[in-house]
Amino acid sequence: MASTRMKLINLLENNRAEYISGQELSNQLDISRTAVWKHMKQLELDGYQIEAAPRKGYRIISNPDKVSQNTLQWGLETKWMGKHLHHYDQVNSTQDIGHELAKEGAPHGTVIVADEQLKGKGRKARSWHSKKGEGIWMSIILRPDLAPVQAPQITLLAATVLAQVLAVEGDVEPQIKWPNDLLIDHKKVSGILTEMQAEQDHIQYIVIGIGMNVNQDGSKFPDDIRYKASSLKESTGHAWDITKLIQKILKKFEHTYEVFLKEGFKPIKLTWEHYGYRIDETVTISTMKKKWKATLVGIEADGALQIRNEDGSHEKLYSAEIEWGEGGYHA
């Protein structure tokens, strides 16, 4: 059913300037004309405006502006990513659903998308404001043949995917703030949360959550995050098509993941460091034992941040408070 509808939408999209007859659609899709009509009605329910003219056929007048399973999968140019896709109007957390589906055997590349999260969560159990229709609230189930120690590489990979998509699609200069925040003009627009179920030497599954502020009005952010959070709309001056942006992310994720499996972590490391926030700059670092200044050098394969201390010695950080210098907030 889904593949037939995807073929149908492609036929209609490729003939926007003219009508395509019901008989021709019937022949090309190998279904009855009644079935064609039923598919057209489903398209209309998903928000497509379809014009039907006697003795001429059908054509698309306008595309839907809402997110749904069908609109996400129509035009999704992937081989395995998102072929199993679950869309919800409202959930507590796409991460929670991701875990449930993974435990039930959901395949590699399954995607969960929600219009709104009531209990969206970020790293360290922080809440994520996930209002209806304003952003991307999405989780991806992966079943990599990797050791658990390599799981942080998937988070770093996801960050490079988001940075590259926004750089191309938005004509902006995103930066990745260690370990998993995406910034534009020093303000956070996206975060990544990676959770996994694993045995000692084998990952059973990973659920990687992506929260991205897309079409919010910055003045309506809660007071506690207003001066350190932003949205793509605020950064670029225009609203974004959330469906198309999700499709771009999934396509880029699939490609980058396959490169990672073939070539290892090095291409991910180089890309991450290209976008790395304040790489080669000096910041103030605090732990429970001390506070000092150091230069950010890059990342390690295990997700650690590599720094160079003032005495020239190198060190790896797995957890620390960093004063980034812009806006006075920490990580």
Sequence and secondary structure as in RCSB ss.txt:
>XXXX:A:sequence
MASTRMKLINLLENNRAEYISGQELSNQLDISRTAVWKHMKQLELDGYQIEAAPRKGYRIISNPDKVSQNTLQWG
LETKWMGKHLHHYDQVNSTQDIGHELAKEGAPHGTVIVADEQLKGKGRKARSWHSKKGEGIWMSIILRPDLAPVQ
APQITLLAATVLAQVLAVEGDVEPQIKWPNDLLIDHKKVSGILTEMQAEQDHIQYIVIGIGMNVNQDGSKFPDDI
RYKASSLKESTGHAWDITKLIQKILKKFEHTYEVFLKEGFKPIKLTWEHYGYRIDETVTISTMKKKWKATLVGIE
ADGALQIRNEDGSHEKLYSAEIEWGEGGYHA
>XXXX:A:secstr
 HHHHHHHHHHHHHTTTS B HHHHHHHHTS HHHHHHHHHHHHHTT EEEEETTTEEEEEE   S  HHHHHTT
   SSTTSSEEEEEEES HHHHHHHHHHTT  TT EEEEEEESS B GGG B  B TTSEEEEEEEE  S  GGG
HHHHHHHHHHHHHHHHHHHH    EEETTTEEEETTEEEEEEEEEEEE SS EEEEEEEEEEE S  GGGS TTT
TTTB  HHHHHSS   HHHHHHHHHHHHHHHHHHHHHH SHHHHHHHHHHBTTTTSEEEEE SS EEEEEEEEE 
TTS EEEEETTS EEEESS EEE SSTT B 
